[in-house]
């Protein structure tokens, strides 16, 4: 479905492992003062002085997390970095370094890895993170990417999932659901292509949704925005598996309940139109879709005035006593128990 614009095929075996590492890492720059030694030794050396260090790892596996029928390798490299940086942002920390490990089968030529690493390099520059190490190896089948992200924060800045209190307000950044509908559009076009390989899809009407799926962004700006508003969230998480799943994580860790209001959900008009086209309920997708990489957090009620008119944030609910449970309050003002129907990599 995605045209191969690089017909040249150089076997990875021609370079050997160390030649490959030198080739793939030659464009990485060191910009963080906390990086004393990056790639080129047995281990990287970091110095965070009096800062606390936060670390997160994600594994992306072909056929489980991505489909190369419609995911360009450059986009994949970029997204692989973003999903890890997002976890650091969700701790209210500043991303500083990443390690990148790749297992690749012999069906991928050097030019394919160049595309993948071009995306990784672009994301590293965009988010100002140093690539300080990693590994390459062969895979019996497909492509596997593992990225570890490292970040720093003062101890009093770090926000966990377990700090939400009863009456806290539930807030989300940006809009939700678009990435999932972008995936539905791509899956539909893949099926059309399999039936008729000569068909040329017209995806102009879906640009925003597809971009949210193929090239999401981590909300590195939220830390600065909240600091400027003099707000420290009481709990926070990023929306990777779906809004409902993330709300349930916050409630479980914080031992509180929640009322989420359907009429407050921030959804894009394009998203609503495409949900209608697919005959899918927009609320169901918005709360279960996943891969939005927006931030979901709670704030104390007294911070309401500071945040209420800010276009970057939407108050979508409030926390309650744990005994009251976790509910979606519909537009008809009926309460429905919220269930986690988001992404789960271990479900078939």
One Martini backbone bead per residue (centre of mass of N, CA, C, O) as a GRO file, in nm:
protein
  348
    1UNK     BB    1   0.057   0.063  -0.020
    2UNK     BB    2   0.343   0.160   0.025
    3UNK     BB    3   0.570   0.302  -0.152
    4UNK     BB    4   0.885   0.221  -0.280
    5UNK     BB    5   1.141   0.480  -0.297
    6UNK     BB    6   1.380   0.244  -0.230
    7UNK     BB    7   1.511   0.006  -0.434
    8UNK     BB    8   1.756  -0.013  -0.289
    9UNK     BB    9   1.963  -0.307  -0.169
   10UNK     BB   10   2.131  -0.339   0.135
   11UNK     BB   11   2.295  -0.553   0.309
   12UNK     BB   12   2.361  -0.581   0.643
   13UNK     BB   13   2.595  -0.794   0.626
   14UNK     BB   14   2.808  -0.600   0.490
   15UNK     BB   15   2.871  -0.443   0.772
   16UNK     BB   16   2.794  -0.547   1.023
   17UNK     BB   17   2.741  -0.468   1.342
   18UNK     BB   18   2.947  -0.226   1.381
   19UNK     BB   19   2.893  -0.088   1.114
   20UNK     BB   20   2.594  -0.041   1.167
   21UNK     BB   21   2.617   0.131   1.420
   22UNK     BB   22   2.784   0.356   1.294
   23UNK     BB   23   2.577   0.427   1.074
   24UNK     BB   24   2.316   0.481   1.262
   25UNK     BB   25   2.484   0.693   1.479
   26UNK     BB   26   2.616   0.948   1.326
   27UNK     BB   27   2.361   1.170   1.387
   28UNK     BB   28   2.402   1.183   1.682
   29UNK     BB   29   2.346   1.409   1.950
   30UNK     BB   30   2.484   1.603   2.221
   31UNK     BB   31   2.289   1.820   2.468
   32UNK     BB   32   2.303   1.711   2.751
   33UNK     BB   33   2.453   1.776   3.057
   34UNK     BB   34   2.393   1.471   3.175
   35UNK     BB   35   2.584   1.380   2.937
   36UNK     BB   36   2.902   1.234   2.947
   37UNK     BB   37   2.832   0.948   2.795
   38UNK     BB   38   2.763   0.778   2.515
   39UNK     BB   39   2.830   0.648   2.245
   40UNK     BB   40   3.128   0.402   2.253
   41UNK     BB   41   3.086   0.228   2.503
   42UNK     BB   42   2.983   0.006   2.741
   43UNK     BB   43   2.862   0.276   2.870
   44UNK     BB   44   2.682   0.514   2.992
   45UNK     BB   45   2.713   0.857   3.130
   46UNK     BB   46   2.545   1.004   3.412
   47UNK     BB   47   2.447   1.346   3.550
   48UNK     BB   48   2.192   1.474   3.791
   49UNK     BB   49   2.278   1.543   4.058
   50UNK     BB   50   1.983   1.652   4.242
   51UNK     BB   51   1.817   1.480   4.068
   52UNK     BB   52   1.565   1.292   3.955
   53UNK     BB   53   1.505   0.968   3.807
   54UNK     BB   54   1.333   0.866   3.510
   55UNK     BB   55   1.198   0.544   3.384
   56UNK     BB   56   1.118   0.399   3.052
   57UNK     BB   57   0.963   0.113   2.876
   58UNK     BB   58   0.927  -0.002   2.529
   59UNK     BB   59   0.754  -0.235   2.311
   60UNK     BB   60   0.776  -0.298   1.952
   61UNK     BB   61   0.570  -0.511   1.742
   62UNK     BB   62   0.525  -0.665   1.469
   63UNK     BB   63   0.168  -0.717   1.447
   64UNK     BB   64   0.089  -0.562   1.725
   65UNK     BB   65   0.177  -0.232   1.703
   66UNK     BB   66   0.237  -0.267   1.386
   67UNK     BB   67   0.187  -0.181   1.023
   68UNK     BB   68   0.373  -0.178   0.721
   69UNK     BB   69   0.143  -0.120   0.515
   70UNK     BB   70   0.104   0.200   0.663
   71UNK     BB   71   0.387   0.228   0.816
   72UNK     BB   72   0.628   0.427   0.804
   73UNK     BB   73   0.947   0.407   0.916
   74UNK     BB   74   0.985   0.701   1.000
   75UNK     BB   75   0.731   0.712   1.177
   76UNK     BB   76   0.805   0.480   1.364
   77UNK     BB   77   1.055   0.608   1.488
   78UNK     BB   78   0.910   0.852   1.604
   79UNK     BB   79   0.690   0.703   1.773
   80UNK     BB   80   0.877   0.535   1.955
   81UNK     BB   81   0.973   0.786   2.108
   82UNK     BB   82   0.706   0.921   2.196
   83UNK     BB   83   0.587   0.693   2.385
   84UNK     BB   84   0.823   0.735   2.592
   85UNK     BB   85   0.819   1.039   2.648
   86UNK     BB   86   0.528   1.042   2.757
   87UNK     BB   87   0.594   0.897   3.028
   88UNK     BB   88   0.770   1.127   3.137
   89UNK     BB   89   0.553   1.350   3.123
   90UNK     BB   90   0.354   1.190   3.324
   91UNK     BB   91   0.572   1.271   3.570
   92UNK     BB   92   0.667   1.571   3.535
   93UNK     BB   93   0.910   1.543   3.336
   94UNK     BB   94   1.229   1.565   3.173
   95UNK     BB   95   1.348   1.472   2.887
   96UNK     BB   96   1.695   1.339   2.797
   97UNK     BB   97   1.701   1.018   2.727
   98UNK     BB   98   1.788   0.737   2.501
   99UNK     BB   99   1.734   0.402   2.406
  100UNK     BB  100   1.812   0.178   2.117
  101UNK     BB  101   1.647  -0.123   2.008
  102UNK     BB  102   1.706  -0.371   1.738
  103UNK     BB  103   1.515  -0.617   1.560
  104UNK     BB  104   1.605  -0.782   1.244
  105UNK     BB  105   1.532  -0.898   0.947
  106UNK     BB  106   1.641  -0.995   0.618
  107UNK     BB  107   1.411  -0.816   0.472
  108UNK     BB  108   1.589  -0.575   0.568
  109UNK     BB  109   1.745  -0.321   0.455
  110UNK     BB  110   1.943  -0.055   0.509
  111UNK     BB  111   1.736   0.158   0.403
  112UNK     BB  112   1.520   0.094   0.617
  113UNK     BB  113   1.691   0.172   0.867
  114UNK     BB  114   1.738   0.463   0.781
  115UNK     BB  115   1.443   0.546   0.809
  116UNK     BB  116   1.401   0.475   1.102
  117UNK     BB  117   1.646   0.658   1.209
  118UNK     BB  118   1.537   0.925   1.100
  119UNK     BB  119   1.297   0.932   1.297
  120UNK     BB  120   1.458   0.915   1.559
  121UNK     BB  121   1.632   1.169   1.511
  122UNK     BB  122   1.399   1.371   1.486
  123UNK     BB  123   1.281   1.320   1.771
  124UNK     BB  124   1.535   1.385   1.935
  125UNK     BB  125   1.537   1.682   1.844
  126UNK     BB  126   1.247   1.768   1.917
  127UNK     BB  127   1.297   1.656   2.239
  128UNK     BB  128   1.588   1.681   2.341
  129UNK     BB  129   1.733   1.389   2.309
  130UNK     BB  130   1.965   1.153   2.391
  131UNK     BB  131   2.143   0.906   2.225
  132UNK     BB  132   2.321   0.651   2.441
  133UNK     BB  133   2.209   0.369   2.316
  134UNK     BB  134   2.206   0.000   2.258
  135UNK     BB  135   2.083  -0.238   2.002
  136UNK     BB  136   2.164  -0.508   1.771
  137UNK     BB  137   1.969  -0.760   1.593
  138UNK     BB  138   1.833  -1.052   1.506
  139UNK     BB  139   1.539  -1.178   1.336
  140UNK     BB  140   1.313  -1.424   1.243
  141UNK     BB  141   1.065  -1.200   1.268
  142UNK     BB  142   1.074  -0.904   1.188
  143UNK     BB  143   1.011  -0.612   1.398
  144UNK     BB  144   1.198  -0.475   1.682
  145UNK     BB  145   1.134  -0.226   1.942
  146UNK     BB  146   1.343  -0.074   2.200
  147UNK     BB  147   1.270   0.184   2.441
  148UNK     BB  148   1.449   0.401   2.660
  149UNK     BB  149   1.352   0.644   2.898
  150UNK     BB  150   1.489   0.953   3.027
  151UNK     BB  151   1.455   1.160   3.327
  152UNK     BB  152   1.397   1.481   3.499
  153UNK     BB  153   1.352   1.590   3.853
  154UNK     BB  154   1.227   1.723   4.106
  155UNK     BB  155   1.090   1.579   4.374
  156UNK     BB  156   0.838   1.791   4.386
  157UNK     BB  157   0.741   1.743   4.074
  158UNK     BB  158   0.652   1.465   4.093
  159UNK     BB  159   0.396   1.256   3.940
  160UNK     BB  160   0.153   1.035   4.033
  161UNK     BB  161  -0.123   0.808   4.044
  162UNK     BB  162  -0.178   0.827   4.388
  163UNK     BB  163  -0.294   1.154   4.452
  164UNK     BB  164  -0.587   1.146   4.441
  165UNK     BB  165  -0.881   1.322   4.542
  166UNK     BB  166  -1.151   1.401   4.663
  167UNK     BB  167  -1.285   1.652   4.436
  168UNK     BB  168  -1.114   1.634   4.219
  169UNK     BB  169  -1.014   1.728   3.907
  170UNK     BB  170  -1.061   1.625   3.569
  171UNK     BB  171  -0.797   1.636   3.321
  172UNK     BB  172  -0.738   1.723   2.970
  173UNK     BB  173  -0.564   1.714   2.685
  174UNK     BB  174  -0.685   1.808   2.413
  175UNK     BB  175  -0.781   1.536   2.210
  176UNK     BB  176  -0.994   1.244   2.154
  177UNK     BB  177  -0.987   0.943   1.928
  178UNK     BB  178  -0.833   0.999   1.654
  179UNK     BB  179  -0.629   0.764   1.634
  180UNK     BB  180  -0.833   0.534   1.605
  181UNK     BB  181  -0.967   0.643   1.340
  182UNK     BB  182  -0.710   0.637   1.176
  183UNK     BB  183  -0.683   0.328   1.191
  184UNK     BB  184  -0.952   0.260   1.048
  185UNK     BB  185  -0.880   0.389   0.780
  186UNK     BB  186  -0.623   0.222   0.721
  187UNK     BB  187  -0.758  -0.058   0.733
  188UNK     BB  188  -0.955  -0.010   0.503
  189UNK     BB  189  -0.742   0.055   0.281
  190UNK     BB  190  -0.599  -0.215   0.299
  191UNK     BB  191  -0.840  -0.389   0.204
  192UNK     BB  192  -0.872  -0.252  -0.068
  193UNK     BB  193  -0.582  -0.311  -0.171
  194UNK     BB  194  -0.603  -0.624  -0.161
  195UNK     BB  195  -0.824  -0.626  -0.388
  196UNK     BB  196  -0.696  -0.334  -0.521
  197UNK     BB  197  -0.374  -0.238  -0.602
  198UNK     BB  198  -0.469   0.022  -0.795
  199UNK     BB  199  -0.571   0.181  -0.576
  200UNK     BB  200  -0.629   0.533  -0.484
  201UNK     BB  201  -0.634   0.691  -0.206
  202UNK     BB  202  -0.844   0.944  -0.047
  203UNK     BB  203  -0.710   1.119   0.253
  204UNK     BB  204  -0.770   1.425   0.305
  205UNK     BB  205  -1.016   1.400   0.517
  206UNK     BB  206  -0.793   1.230   0.726
  207UNK     BB  207  -0.531   1.372   0.815
  208UNK     BB  208  -0.557   1.416   1.123
  209UNK     BB  209  -0.607   1.119   1.206
  210UNK     BB  210  -0.351   0.994   1.077
  211UNK     BB  211  -0.146   1.165   1.230
  212UNK     BB  212  -0.230   1.066   1.515
  213UNK     BB  213  -0.130   0.773   1.447
  214UNK     BB  214   0.160   0.806   1.294
  215UNK     BB  215   0.222   1.120   1.442
  216UNK     BB  216   0.258   1.165   1.736
  217UNK     BB  217   0.256   1.364   2.043
  218UNK     BB  218   0.418   1.475   2.307
  219UNK     BB  219   0.348   1.661   2.620
  220UNK     BB  220   0.603   1.870   2.691
  221UNK     BB  221   0.436   2.146   2.755
  222UNK     BB  222   0.275   2.095   3.024
  223UNK     BB  223   0.481   2.150   3.241
  224UNK     BB  224   0.507   2.455   3.171
  225UNK     BB  225   0.210   2.538   3.187
  226UNK     BB  226   0.166   2.456   3.488
  227UNK     BB  227   0.389   2.628   3.610
  228UNK     BB  228   0.269   2.904   3.514
  229UNK     BB  229  -0.009   2.835   3.684
  230UNK     BB  230   0.059   2.702   3.959
  231UNK     BB  231   0.037   2.377   3.896
  232UNK     BB  232  -0.005   2.064   4.070
  233UNK     BB  233  -0.067   1.764   4.025
  234UNK     BB  234  -0.199   1.480   4.197
  235UNK     BB  235  -0.227   1.327   3.916
  236UNK     BB  236  -0.085   1.107   3.644
  237UNK     BB  237  -0.135   1.025   3.284
  238UNK     BB  238  -0.120   0.859   2.989
  239UNK     BB  239  -0.287   0.814   2.667
  240UNK     BB  240  -0.264   0.482   2.538
  241UNK     BB  241  -0.524   0.275   2.610
  242UNK     BB  242  -0.737   0.477   2.720
  243UNK     BB  243  -0.936   0.663   2.914
  244UNK     BB  244  -1.073   0.447   3.091
  245UNK     BB  245  -0.816   0.300   3.180
  246UNK     BB  246  -0.675   0.550   3.310
  247UNK     BB  247  -0.888   0.614   3.521
  248UNK     BB  248  -0.865   0.339   3.665
  249UNK     BB  249  -0.576   0.371   3.752
  250UNK     BB  250  -0.610   0.622   3.927
  251UNK     BB  251  -0.828   0.506   4.117
  252UNK     BB  252  -0.675   0.261   4.222
  253UNK     BB  253  -0.418   0.412   4.330
  254UNK     BB  254  -0.605   0.643   4.495
  255UNK     BB  255  -0.875   0.548   4.612
  256UNK     BB  256  -1.112   0.629   4.398
  257UNK     BB  257  -1.355   0.787   4.229
  258UNK     BB  258  -1.570   0.864   3.927
  259UNK     BB  259  -1.688   1.140   3.716
  260UNK     BB  260  -1.774   1.126   3.377
  261UNK     BB  261  -1.845   1.364   3.113
  262UNK     BB  262  -1.969   1.347   2.805
  263UNK     BB  263  -2.009   1.669   2.740
  264UNK     BB  264  -1.674   1.719   2.797
  265UNK     BB  265  -1.554   1.586   2.563
  266UNK     BB  266  -1.269   1.626   2.358
  267UNK     BB  267  -1.369   1.663   2.015
  268UNK     BB  268  -1.328   1.642   1.687
  269UNK     BB  269  -1.508   1.704   1.407
  270UNK     BB  270  -1.375   1.489   1.226
  271UNK     BB  271  -1.425   1.256   1.417
  272UNK     BB  272  -1.734   1.262   1.407
  273UNK     BB  273  -1.767   1.218   1.100
  274UNK     BB  274  -1.618   0.937   1.091
  275UNK     BB  275  -1.799   0.790   1.287
  276UNK     BB  276  -2.049   0.814   1.106
  277UNK     BB  277  -1.929   0.668   0.859
  278UNK     BB  278  -1.873   0.399   1.053
  279UNK     BB  279  -2.095   0.362   1.268
  280UNK     BB  280  -1.974   0.502   1.538
  281UNK     BB  281  -1.951   0.576   1.860
  282UNK     BB  282  -1.786   0.851   1.980
  283UNK     BB  283  -1.771   0.791   2.285
  284UNK     BB  284  -1.655   0.508   2.276
  285UNK     BB  285  -1.392   0.595   2.135
  286UNK     BB  286  -1.295   0.826   2.326
  287UNK     BB  287  -1.273   0.619   2.590
  288UNK     BB  288  -1.115   0.357   2.418
  289UNK     BB  289  -0.897   0.400   2.192
  290UNK     BB  290  -0.617   0.534   2.200
  291UNK     BB  291  -0.306   0.683   2.117
  292UNK     BB  292  -0.300   1.000   2.204
  293UNK     BB  293  -0.087   1.118   2.419
  294UNK     BB  294  -0.224   1.242   2.638
  295UNK     BB  295  -0.305   1.411   2.940
  296UNK     BB  296  -0.404   1.285   3.263
  297UNK     BB  297  -0.545   1.480   3.537
  298UNK     BB  298  -0.531   1.607   3.870
  299UNK     BB  299  -0.694   1.866   4.067
  300UNK     BB  300  -0.754   2.093   4.275
  301UNK     BB  301  -1.029   2.283   4.326
  302UNK     BB  302  -0.863   2.559   4.378
  303UNK     BB  303  -0.753   2.548   4.058
  304UNK     BB  304  -0.989   2.624   3.867
  305UNK     BB  305  -0.934   2.929   3.792
  306UNK     BB  306  -0.655   2.872   3.644
  307UNK     BB  307  -0.791   2.656   3.412
  308UNK     BB  308  -1.081   2.715   3.282
  309UNK     BB  309  -0.968   2.910   3.018
  310UNK     BB  310  -0.779   2.697   2.904
  311UNK     BB  311  -0.721   2.560   2.581
  312UNK     BB  312  -0.539   2.299   2.677
  313UNK     BB  313  -0.788   2.239   2.873
  314UNK     BB  314  -1.017   1.980   3.015
  315UNK     BB  315  -1.292   1.941   3.211
  316UNK     BB  316  -1.437   1.595   3.267
  317UNK     BB  317  -1.434   1.579   3.595
  318UNK     BB  318  -1.456   1.389   3.911
  319UNK     BB  319  -1.380   1.294   4.220
  320UNK     BB  320  -1.455   1.031   4.453
  321UNK     BB  321  -1.557   0.805   4.632
  322UNK     BB  322  -1.484   0.477   4.609
  323UNK     BB  323  -1.783   0.368   4.669
  324UNK     BB  324  -1.911   0.512   4.401
  325UNK     BB  325  -1.725   0.473   4.173
  326UNK     BB  326  -1.714   0.440   3.804
  327UNK     BB  327  -1.844   0.700   3.582
  328UNK     BB  328  -2.070   0.772   3.325
  329UNK     BB  329  -2.215   1.081   3.233
  330UNK     BB  330  -2.463   1.146   3.047
  331UNK     BB  331  -2.654   1.361   2.864
  332UNK     BB  332  -2.911   1.226   3.026
  333UNK     BB  333  -2.807   1.179   3.329
  334UNK     BB  334  -2.675   0.896   3.329
  335UNK     BB  335  -2.530   0.615   3.489
  336UNK     BB  336  -2.225   0.449   3.387
  337UNK     BB  337  -2.025   0.200   3.410
  338UNK     BB  338  -1.690   0.188   3.387
  339UNK     BB  339  -1.491   0.036   3.132
  340UNK     BB  340  -1.209  -0.142   3.023
  341UNK     BB  341  -1.163  -0.117   2.650
  342UNK     BB  342  -0.888  -0.099   2.584
  343UNK     BB  343  -0.572  -0.159   2.530
  344UNK     BB  344  -0.438  -0.508   2.508
  345UNK     BB  345  -0.159  -0.696   2.436
  346UNK     BB  346  -0.277  -0.982   2.577
  347UNK     BB  347  -0.510  -0.971   2.383
  348UNK     BB  348  -0.673  -1.132   2.110
   0.00000   0.00000   0.00000
